[in-house]
C-alpha cells in the first residue's frame, strides 16, 4: 500500500465514521472541501464493502442458537 492509498483510506474511514468533511479537509491539508468531496471521499468505500462482504462469506457469523 502506498501513501496515496493510505490517504484515500483515511479520508473514507473518517467520512464513514461521520466526521464532518470540513474537518477531514483540514486534516489532509486541503484549503476547502471541494477536493475532499470530489476526489477522495467515496473512492475507497466500494473496495471496503467488497472486502467486508468477502470476509463475511469466508467467516460467517456464528449462530447464537448453536
PDB file with SEQRES, HELIX, SHEET and CRYST1 records, atoms N, CA, C and O in Angstrom:
SEQRES   1 A   66  UNK UNK UNK UNK UNK UNK UNK UNK UNK UNK UNK UNK UNK          
SEQRES   2 A   66  UNK UNK UNK UNK UNK UNK UNK UNK UNK UNK UNK UNK UNK          
SEQRES   3 A   66  UNK UNK UNK UNK UNK UNK UNK UNK UNK UNK UNK UNK UNK          
SEQRES   4 A   66  UNK UNK UNK UNK UNK UNK UNK UNK UNK UNK UNK UNK UNK          
SEQRES   5 A   66  UNK UNK UNK UNK UNK UNK UNK UNK UNK UNK UNK UNK UNK          
SEQRES   6 A   66  UNK                                                          
HELIX    1 AA1 UNK A    3  UNK A   16  1                                  14    
HELIX    2 AA2 UNK A   21  UNK A   27  1                                   7    
HELIX    3 AA3 UNK A   34  UNK A   35  1                                   2    
HELIX    4 AA4 UNK A   36  UNK A   40  3                                   5    
HELIX    5 AA5 UNK A   45  UNK A   58  1                                  14    
CRYST1    1.000    1.000    1.000  90.00  90.00  90.00 P 1           1          
ATOM      1  N   UNK A   1       0.852  -1.166   0.000  1.00  0.00           N  
ATOM      2  CA  UNK A   1       0.000   0.000   0.000  1.00  0.00           C  
ATOM      3  C   UNK A   1       0.900   1.231   0.000  1.00  0.00           C  
ATOM      4  O   UNK A   1       1.826   1.332   0.804  1.00  0.00           O  
ATOM      5  N   UNK A   2       0.622   2.163  -0.905  1.00  0.00           N  
ATOM      6  CA  UNK A   2       1.432   3.382  -0.954  1.00  0.00           C  
ATOM      7  C   UNK A   2       0.742   4.503  -0.170  1.00  0.00           C  
ATOM      8  O   UNK A   2      -0.365   4.326   0.340  1.00  0.00           O  
ATOM      9  N   UNK A   3       1.410   5.659  -0.083  1.00  0.00           N  
ATOM     10  CA  UNK A   3       0.875   6.759   0.723  1.00  0.00           C  
ATOM     11  C   UNK A   3      -0.437   7.296   0.174  1.00  0.00           C  
ATOM     12  O   UNK A   3      -1.293   7.739   0.940  1.00  0.00           O  
ATOM     13  N   UNK A   4      -0.603   7.263  -1.139  1.00  0.00           N  
ATOM     14  CA  UNK A   4      -1.868   7.715  -1.728  1.00  0.00           C  
ATOM     15  C   UNK A   4      -3.035   6.835  -1.308  1.00  0.00           C  
ATOM     16  O   UNK A   4      -4.117   7.330  -0.993  1.00  0.00           O  
ATOM     17  N   UNK A   5      -2.804   5.524  -1.304  1.00  0.00           N  
ATOM     18  CA  UNK A   5      -3.852   4.593  -0.877  1.00  0.00           C  
ATOM     19  C   UNK A   5      -4.179   4.778   0.596  1.00  0.00           C  
ATOM     20  O   UNK A   5      -5.343   4.710   0.991  1.00  0.00           O  
ATOM     21  N   UNK A   6      -3.157   5.011   1.408  1.00  0.00           N  
ATOM     22  CA  UNK A   6      -3.393   5.265   2.827  1.00  0.00           C  
ATOM     23  C   UNK A   6      -4.208   6.541   3.031  1.00  0.00           C  
ATOM     24  O   UNK A   6      -5.101   6.596   3.877  1.00  0.00           O  
ATOM     25  N   UNK A   7      -3.890   7.549   2.252  1.00  0.00           N  
ATOM     26  CA  UNK A   7      -4.617   8.825   2.339  1.00  0.00           C  
ATOM     27  C   UNK A   7      -6.085   8.631   1.965  1.00  0.00           C  
ATOM     28  O   UNK A   7      -6.976   9.132   2.650  1.00  0.00           O  
ATOM     29  N   UNK A   8      -6.331   7.910   0.887  1.00  0.00           N  
ATOM     30  CA  UNK A   8      -7.705   7.645   0.462  1.00  0.00           C  
ATOM     31  C   UNK A   8      -8.450   6.834   1.525  1.00  0.00           C  
ATOM     32  O   UNK A   8      -9.611   7.113   1.826  1.00  0.00           O  
ATOM     33  N   UNK A   9      -7.782   5.842   2.085  1.00  0.00           N  
ATOM     34  CA  UNK A   9      -8.403   5.035   3.138  1.00  0.00           C  
ATOM     35  C   UNK A   9      -8.741   5.897   4.342  1.00  0.00           C  
ATOM     36  O   UNK A   9      -9.831   5.790   4.903  1.00  0.00           O  
ATOM     37  N   UNK A  10      -7.808   6.748   4.737  1.00  0.00           N  
ATOM     38  CA  UNK A  10      -8.028   7.632   5.877  1.00  0.00           C  
ATOM     39  C   UNK A  10      -9.257   8.501   5.661  1.00  0.00           C  
ATOM     40  O   UNK A  10     -10.123   8.583   6.532  1.00  0.00           O  
ATOM     41  N   UNK A  11      -9.337   9.150   4.507  1.00  0.00           N  
ATOM     42  CA  UNK A  11     -10.471  10.037   4.217  1.00  0.00           C  
ATOM     43  C   UNK A  11     -11.779   9.245   4.208  1.00  0.00           C  
ATOM     44  O   UNK A  11     -12.774   9.696   4.776  1.00  0.00           O  
ATOM     45  N   UNK A  12     -11.790   8.091   3.582  1.00  0.00           N  
ATOM     46  CA  UNK A  12     -13.009   7.286   3.517  1.00  0.00           C  
ATOM     47  C   UNK A  12     -13.446   6.806   4.895  1.00  0.00           C  
ATOM     48  O   UNK A  12     -14.631   6.862   5.223  1.00  0.00           O  
ATOM     49  N   UNK A  13     -12.508   6.337   5.696  1.00  0.00           N  
ATOM     50  CA  UNK A  13     -12.849   5.860   7.036  1.00  0.00           C  
ATOM     51  C   UNK A  13     -13.362   6.994   7.913  1.00  0.00           C  
ATOM     52  O   UNK A  13     -14.325   6.817   8.659  1.00  0.00           O  
ATOM     53  N   UNK A  14     -12.731   8.148   7.828  1.00  0.00           N  
ATOM     54  CA  UNK A  14     -13.198   9.305   8.592  1.00  0.00           C  
ATOM     55  C   UNK A  14     -14.607   9.698   8.144  1.00  0.00           C  
ATOM     56  O   UNK A  14     -15.470   9.985   8.974  1.00  0.00           O  
ATOM     57  N   UNK A  15     -14.830   9.709   6.845  1.00  0.00           N  
ATOM     58  CA  UNK A  15     -16.136  10.064   6.304  1.00  0.00           C  
ATOM     59  C   UNK A  15     -17.205   9.076   6.756  1.00  0.00           C  
ATOM     60  O   UNK A  15     -18.285   9.477   7.190  1.00  0.00           O  
ATOM     61  N   UNK A  16     -16.902   7.785   6.654  1.00  0.00           N  
ATOM     62  CA  UNK A  16     -17.853   6.756   7.060  1.00  0.00           C  
ATOM     63  C   UNK A  16     -18.150   6.816   8.560  1.00  0.00           C  
ATOM     64  O   UNK A  16     -19.218   6.392   9.001  1.00  0.00           O  
ATOM     65  N   UNK A  17     -17.205   7.343   9.339  1.00  0.00           N  
ATOM     66  CA  UNK A  17     -17.400   7.467  10.788  1.00  0.00           C  
ATOM     67  C   UNK A  17     -18.187   8.724  11.152  1.00  0.00           C  
ATOM     68  O   UNK A  17     -18.452   8.977  12.327  1.00  0.00           O  
ATOM     69  N   UNK A  18     -18.559   9.507  10.142  1.00  0.00           N  
ATOM     70  CA  UNK A  18     -19.379  10.688  10.392  1.00  0.00           C  
ATOM     71  C   UNK A  18     -18.611  11.959  10.689  1.00  0.00           C  
ATOM     72  O   UNK A  18     -19.197  12.949  11.128  1.00  0.00           O  
ATOM     73  N   UNK A  19     -17.312  11.948  10.458  1.00  0.00           N  
ATOM     74  CA  UNK A  19     -16.509  13.154  10.687  1.00  0.00           C  
ATOM     75  C   UNK A  19     -16.891  14.177   9.610  1.00  0.00           C  
ATOM     76  O   UNK A  19     -16.928  13.832   8.429  1.00  0.00           O  
ATOM     77  N   UNK A  20     -17.172  15.414   9.991  1.00  0.00           N  
ATOM     78  CA  UNK A  20     -17.558  16.438   9.008  1.00  0.00           C  
ATOM     79  C   UNK A  20     -16.477  16.628   7.941  1.00  0.00           C  
ATOM     80  O   UNK A  20     -15.282  16.601   8.235  1.00  0.00           O  
ATOM     81  N   UNK A  21     -16.919  16.817   6.714  1.00  0.00           N  
ATOM     82  CA  UNK A  21     -15.989  16.948   5.590  1.00  0.00           C  
ATOM     83  C   UNK A  21     -15.056  18.142   5.777  1.00  0.00           C  
ATOM     84  O   UNK A  21     -13.916  18.104   5.313  1.00  0.00           O  
ATOM     85  N   UNK A  22     -15.511  19.190   6.440  1.00  0.00           N  
ATOM     86  CA  UNK A  22     -14.654  20.354   6.687  1.00  0.00           C  
ATOM     87  C   UNK A  22     -13.452  19.969   7.555  1.00  0.00           C  
ATOM     88  O   UNK A  22     -12.334  20.428   7.321  1.00  0.00           O  
ATOM     89  N   UNK A  23     -13.691  19.141   8.535  1.00  0.00           N  
ATOM     90  CA  UNK A  23     -12.616  18.696   9.428  1.00  0.00           C  
ATOM     91  C   UNK A  23     -11.656  17.768   8.682  1.00  0.00           C  
ATOM     92  O   UNK A  23     -10.438  17.880   8.827  1.00  0.00           O  
ATOM     93  N   UNK A  24     -12.207  16.855   7.886  1.00  0.00           N  
ATOM     94  CA  UNK A  24     -11.359  15.941   7.105  1.00  0.00           C  
ATOM     95  C   UNK A  24     -10.479  16.740   6.150  1.00  0.00           C  
ATOM     96  O   UNK A  24      -9.282  16.476   6.034  1.00  0.00           O  
ATOM     97  N   UNK A  25     -11.072  17.714   5.469  1.00  0.00           N  
ATOM     98  CA  UNK A  25     -10.307  18.535   4.525  1.00  0.00           C  
ATOM     99  C   UNK A  25      -9.129  19.208   5.212  1.00  0.00           C  
ATOM    100  O   UNK A  25      -8.026  19.245   4.666  1.00  0.00           O  
ATOM    101  N   UNK A  26      -9.359  19.740   6.405  1.00  0.00           N  
ATOM    102  CA  UNK A  26      -8.253  20.375   7.151  1.00  0.00           C  
ATOM    103  C   UNK A  26      -7.188  19.353   7.525  1.00  0.00           C  
ATOM    104  O   UNK A  26      -5.994  19.639   7.445  1.00  0.00           O  
ATOM    105  N   UNK A  27      -7.623  18.156   7.936  1.00  0.00           N  
ATOM    106  CA  UNK A  27      -6.662  17.123   8.334  1.00  0.00           C  
ATOM    107  C   UNK A  27      -5.740  16.700   7.194  1.00  0.00           C  
ATOM    108  O   UNK A  27      -4.571  16.390   7.422  1.00  0.00           O  
ATOM    109  N   UNK A  28      -6.263  16.686   5.971  1.00  0.00           N  
ATOM    110  CA  UNK A  28      -5.438  16.257   4.836  1.00  0.00           C  
ATOM    111  C   UNK A  28      -4.816  17.434   4.077  1.00  0.00           C  
ATOM    112  O   UNK A  28      -4.207  17.243   3.024  1.00  0.00           O  
ATOM    113  N   UNK A  29      -4.969  18.645   4.612  1.00  0.00           N  
ATOM    114  CA  UNK A  29      -4.280  19.801   4.053  1.00  0.00           C  
ATOM    115  C   UNK A  29      -4.971  20.495   2.899  1.00  0.00           C  
ATOM    116  O   UNK A  29      -4.327  21.235   2.155  1.00  0.00           O  
ATOM    117  N   UNK A  30      -6.261  20.279   2.730  1.00  0.00           N  
ATOM    118  CA  UNK A  30      -6.987  20.980   1.672  1.00  0.00           C  
ATOM    119  C   UNK A  30      -7.475  22.331   2.200  1.00  0.00           C  
ATOM    120  O   UNK A  30      -7.867  22.451   3.361  1.00  0.00           O  
ATOM    121  N   UNK A  31      -7.445  23.346   1.330  1.00  0.00           N  
ATOM    122  CA  UNK A  31      -7.878  24.678   1.753  1.00  0.00           C  
ATOM    123  C   UNK A  31      -9.402  24.797   1.797  1.00  0.00           C  
ATOM    124  O   UNK A  31      -9.936  25.678   2.471  1.00  0.00           O  
ATOM    125  N   UNK A  32     -10.090  23.931   1.096  1.00  0.00           N  
ATOM    126  CA  UNK A  32     -11.554  23.894   1.104  1.00  0.00           C  
ATOM    127  C   UNK A  32     -12.011  22.450   1.040  1.00  0.00           C  
ATOM    128  O   UNK A  32     -11.200  21.533   1.166  1.00  0.00           O  
ATOM    129  N   UNK A  33     -13.308  22.241   0.845  1.00  0.00           N  
ATOM    130  CA  UNK A  33     -13.837  20.877   0.855  1.00  0.00           C  
ATOM    131  C   UNK A  33     -14.029  20.272  -0.530  1.00  0.00           C  
ATOM    132  O   UNK A  33     -14.302  19.077  -0.642  1.00  0.00           O  
ATOM    133  N   UNK A  34     -13.895  21.066  -1.581  1.00  0.00           N  
ATOM    134  CA  UNK A  34     -14.187  20.576  -2.931  1.00  0.00           C  
ATOM    135  C   UNK A  34     -13.342  19.364  -3.304  1.00  0.00           C  
ATOM    136  O   UNK A  34     -13.881  18.355  -3.759  1.00  0.00           O  
ATOM    137  N   UNK A  35     -12.037  19.444  -3.120  1.00  0.00           N  
ATOM    138  CA  UNK A  35     -11.160  18.323  -3.471  1.00  0.00           C  
ATOM    139  C   UNK A  35     -11.488  17.105  -2.633  1.00  0.00           C  
ATOM    140  O   UNK A  35     -11.550  15.990  -3.150  1.00  0.00           O  
ATOM    141  N   UNK A  36     -11.695  17.309  -1.355  1.00  0.00           N  
ATOM    142  CA  UNK A  36     -12.018  16.193  -0.462  1.00  0.00           C  
ATOM    143  C   UNK A  36     -13.291  15.495  -0.923  1.00  0.00           C  
ATOM    144  O   UNK A  36     -13.345  14.267  -0.976  1.00  0.00           O  
ATOM    145  N   UNK A  37     -14.303  16.269  -1.252  1.00  0.00           N  
ATOM    146  CA  UNK A  37     -15.592  15.699  -1.644  1.00  0.00           C  
ATOM    147  C   UNK A  37     -15.541  15.009  -3.004  1.00  0.00           C  
ATOM    148  O   UNK A  37     -16.136  13.947  -3.183  1.00  0.00           O  
ATOM    149  N   UNK A  38     -14.841  15.601  -3.953  1.00  0.00           N  
ATOM    150  CA  UNK A  38     -14.875  15.060  -5.315  1.00  0.00           C  
ATOM    151  C   UNK A  38     -13.844  13.984  -5.581  1.00  0.00           C  
ATOM    152  O   UNK A  38     -14.103  13.070  -6.365  1.00  0.00           O  
ATOM    153  N   UNK A  39     -12.692  14.064  -4.957  1.00  0.00           N  
ATOM    154  CA  UNK A  39     -11.611  13.130  -5.277  1.00  0.00           C  
ATOM    155  C   UNK A  39     -11.521  11.989  -4.290  1.00  0.00           C  
ATOM    156  O   UNK A  39     -11.434  10.830  -4.694  1.00  0.00           O  
ATOM    157  N   UNK A  40     -11.539  12.291  -3.010  1.00  0.00           N  
ATOM    158  CA  UNK A  40     -11.194  11.281  -2.018  1.00  0.00           C  
ATOM    159  C   UNK A  40     -12.371  10.576  -1.370  1.00  0.00           C  
ATOM    160  O   UNK A  40     -12.313   9.367  -1.149  1.00  0.00           O  
ATOM    161  N   UNK A  41     -13.397  11.272  -1.072  1.00  0.00           N  
ATOM    162  CA  UNK A  41     -14.387  10.811  -0.106  1.00  0.00           C  
ATOM    163  C   UNK A  41     -15.024   9.470  -0.427  1.00  0.00           C  
ATOM    164  O   UNK A  41     -15.244   8.680   0.492  1.00  0.00           O  
ATOM    165  N   UNK A  42     -15.328   9.176  -1.668  1.00  0.00           N  
ATOM    166  CA  UNK A  42     -16.073   7.957  -1.979  1.00  0.00           C  
ATOM    167  C   UNK A  42     -15.278   6.903  -2.736  1.00  0.00           C  
ATOM    168  O   UNK A  42     -15.830   5.859  -3.082  1.00  0.00           O  
ATOM    169  N   UNK A  43     -14.006   7.145  -3.002  1.00  0.00           N  
ATOM    170  CA  UNK A  43     -13.251   6.230  -3.850  1.00  0.00           C  
ATOM    171  C   UNK A  43     -12.999   4.868  -3.218  1.00  0.00           C  
ATOM    172  O   UNK A  43     -13.050   3.856  -3.917  1.00  0.00           O  
ATOM    173  N   UNK A  44     -12.735   4.813  -1.949  1.00  0.00           N  
ATOM    174  CA  UNK A  44     -12.344   3.532  -1.350  1.00  0.00           C  
ATOM    175  C   UNK A  44     -13.541   2.763  -0.801  1.00  0.00           C  
ATOM    176  O   UNK A  44     -13.434   1.556  -0.581  1.00  0.00           O  
ATOM    177  N   UNK A  45     -14.670   3.417  -0.574  1.00  0.00           N  
ATOM    178  CA  UNK A  45     -15.823   2.756   0.042  1.00  0.00           C  
ATOM    179  C   UNK A  45     -16.231   1.470  -0.669  1.00  0.00           C  
ATOM    180  O   UNK A  45     -16.434   0.465   0.012  1.00  0.00           O  
ATOM    181  N   UNK A  46     -16.366   1.439  -2.015  1.00  0.00           N  
ATOM    182  CA  UNK A  46     -16.739   0.168  -2.663  1.00  0.00           C  
ATOM    183  C   UNK A  46     -15.726  -0.949  -2.410  1.00  0.00           C  
ATOM    184  O   UNK A  46     -16.109  -2.113  -2.289  1.00  0.00           O  
ATOM    185  N   UNK A  47     -14.457  -0.612  -2.330  1.00  0.00           N  
ATOM    186  CA  UNK A  47     -13.427  -1.613  -2.068  1.00  0.00           C  
ATOM    187  C   UNK A  47     -13.586  -2.163  -0.654  1.00  0.00           C  
ATOM    188  O   UNK A  47     -13.483  -3.370  -0.439  1.00  0.00           O  
ATOM    189  N   UNK A  48     -13.835  -1.283   0.302  1.00  0.00           N  
ATOM    190  CA  UNK A  48     -14.034  -1.722   1.683  1.00  0.00           C  
ATOM    191  C   UNK A  48     -15.257  -2.618   1.815  1.00  0.00           C  
ATOM    192  O   UNK A  48     -15.221  -3.628   2.517  1.00  0.00           O  
ATOM    193  N   UNK A  49     -16.332  -2.248   1.144  1.00  0.00           N  
ATOM    194  CA  UNK A  49     -17.563  -3.045   1.211  1.00  0.00           C  
ATOM    195  C   UNK A  49     -17.341  -4.410   0.581  1.00  0.00           C  
ATOM    196  O   UNK A  49     -17.764  -5.421   1.141  1.00  0.00           O  
ATOM    197  N   UNK A  50     -16.689  -4.458  -0.567  1.00  0.00           N  
ATOM    198  CA  UNK A  50     -16.393  -5.746  -1.209  1.00  0.00           C  
ATOM    199  C   UNK A  50     -15.521  -6.617  -0.305  1.00  0.00           C  
ATOM    200  O   UNK A  50     -15.755  -7.820  -0.183  1.00  0.00           O  
ATOM    201  N   UNK A  51     -14.526  -6.013   0.321  1.00  0.00           N  
ATOM    202  CA  UNK A  51     -13.662  -6.765   1.219  1.00  0.00           C  
ATOM    203  C   UNK A  51     -14.423  -7.298   2.426  1.00  0.00           C  
ATOM    204  O   UNK A  51     -14.224  -8.442   2.834  1.00  0.00           O  
ATOM    205  N   UNK A  52     -15.287  -6.475   2.994  1.00  0.00           N  
ATOM    206  CA  UNK A  52     -16.085  -6.914   4.146  1.00  0.00           C  
ATOM    207  C   UNK A  52     -17.042  -8.037   3.747  1.00  0.00           C  
ATOM    208  O   UNK A  52     -17.220  -8.998   4.496  1.00  0.00           O  
ATOM    209  N   UNK A  53     -17.656  -7.918   2.570  1.00  0.00           N  
ATOM    210  CA  UNK A  53     -18.556  -8.978   2.090  1.00  0.00           C  
ATOM    211  C   UNK A  53     -17.800 -10.291   1.903  1.00  0.00           C  
ATOM    212  O   UNK A  53     -18.305 -11.360   2.247  1.00  0.00           O  
ATOM    213  N   UNK A  54     -16.599 -10.207   1.362  1.00  0.00           N  
ATOM    214  CA  UNK A  54     -15.781 -11.403   1.169  1.00  0.00           C  
ATOM    215  C   UNK A  54     -15.440 -12.038   2.511  1.00  0.00           C  
ATOM    216  O   UNK A  54     -15.537 -13.256   2.665  1.00  0.00           O  
ATOM    217  N   UNK A  55     -15.043 -11.224   3.479  1.00  0.00           N  
ATOM    218  CA  UNK A  55     -14.718 -11.757   4.804  1.00  0.00           C  
ATOM    219  C   UNK A  55     -15.947 -12.382   5.459  1.00  0.00           C  
ATOM    220  O   UNK A  55     -15.833 -13.393   6.152  1.00  0.00           O  
ATOM    221  N   UNK A  56     -17.115 -11.791   5.247  1.00  0.00           N  
ATOM    222  CA  UNK A  56     -18.353 -12.369   5.791  1.00  0.00           C  
ATOM    223  C   UNK A  56     -18.631 -13.743   5.187  1.00  0.00           C  
ATOM    224  O   UNK A  56     -19.124 -14.639   5.873  1.00  0.00           O  
ATOM    225  N   UNK A  57     -18.316 -13.905   3.908  1.00  0.00           N  
ATOM    226  CA  UNK A  57     -18.516 -15.215   3.272  1.00  0.00           C  
ATOM    227  C   UNK A  57     -17.505 -16.238   3.793  1.00  0.00           C  
ATOM    228  O   UNK A  57     -17.840 -17.405   3.992  1.00  0.00           O  
ATOM    229  N   UNK A  58     -16.274 -15.794   4.010  1.00  0.00           N  
ATOM    230  CA  UNK A  58     -15.231 -16.694   4.494  1.00  0.00           C  
ATOM    231  C   UNK A  58     -15.484 -17.075   5.957  1.00  0.00           C  
ATOM    232  O   UNK A  58     -15.323 -18.233   6.343  1.00  0.00           O  
ATOM    233  N   UNK A  59     -15.879 -16.091   6.759  1.00  0.00           N  
ATOM    234  CA  UNK A  59     -16.088 -16.301   8.187  1.00  0.00           C  
ATOM    235  C   UNK A  59     -17.524 -15.934   8.555  1.00  0.00           C  
ATOM    236  O   UNK A  59     -17.764 -14.871   9.126  1.00  0.00           O  
ATOM    237  N   UNK A  60     -18.480 -16.807   8.230  1.00  0.00           N  
ATOM    238  CA  UNK A  60     -19.875 -16.470   8.529  1.00  0.00           C  
ATOM    239  C   UNK A  60     -20.085 -16.307  10.031  1.00  0.00           C  
ATOM    240  O   UNK A  60     -19.388 -16.912  10.846  1.00  0.00           O  
ATOM    241  N   UNK A  61     -21.047 -15.488  10.366  1.00  0.00           N  
ATOM    242  CA  UNK A  61     -21.359 -15.253  11.781  1.00  0.00           C  
ATOM    243  C   UNK A  61     -21.818 -16.545  12.420  1.00  0.00           C  
ATOM    244  O   UNK A  61     -22.554 -17.324  11.814  1.00  0.00           O  
ATOM    245  N   UNK A  62     -21.385 -16.767  13.637  1.00  0.00           N  
ATOM    246  CA  UNK A  62     -21.788 -17.954  14.367  1.00  0.00           C  
ATOM    247  C   UNK A  62     -23.262 -17.850  14.721  1.00  0.00           C  
ATOM    248  O   UNK A  62     -23.745 -16.772  15.069  1.00  0.00           O  
ATOM    249  N   UNK A  63     -23.966 -18.943  14.635  1.00  0.00           N  
ATOM    250  CA  UNK A  63     -25.374 -18.996  15.003  1.00  0.00           C  
ATOM    251  C   UNK A  63     -25.474 -19.004  16.527  1.00  0.00           C  
ATOM    252  O   UNK A  63     -25.006 -19.948  17.163  1.00  0.00           O  
ATOM    253  N   UNK A  64     -26.077 -17.967  17.132  1.00  0.00           N  
ATOM    254  CA  UNK A  64     -26.143 -17.903  18.591  1.00  0.00           C  
ATOM    255  C   UNK A  64     -27.000 -19.032  19.187  1.00  0.00           C  
ATOM    256  O   UNK A  64     -26.932 -19.279  20.391  1.00  0.00           O  
ATOM    257  N   UNK A  65     -27.798 -19.713  18.369  1.00  0.00           N  
ATOM    258  CA  UNK A  65     -28.651 -20.807  18.830  1.00  0.00           C  
ATOM    259  C   UNK A  65     -27.880 -22.119  18.968  1.00  0.00           C  
ATOM    260  O   UNK A  65     -28.350 -23.052  19.619  1.00  0.00           O  
ATOM    261  N   UNK A  66     -26.689 -22.190  18.352  1.00  0.00           N  
ATOM    262  CA  UNK A  66     -25.966 -23.478  18.368  1.00  0.00           C  
ATOM    263  C   UNK A  66     -24.998 -23.614  19.496  1.00  0.00           C  
ATOM    264  O   UNK A  66     -24.334 -24.643  19.619  1.00  0.00           O  
TER     265      UNK A  66                                                      
END                                                                             
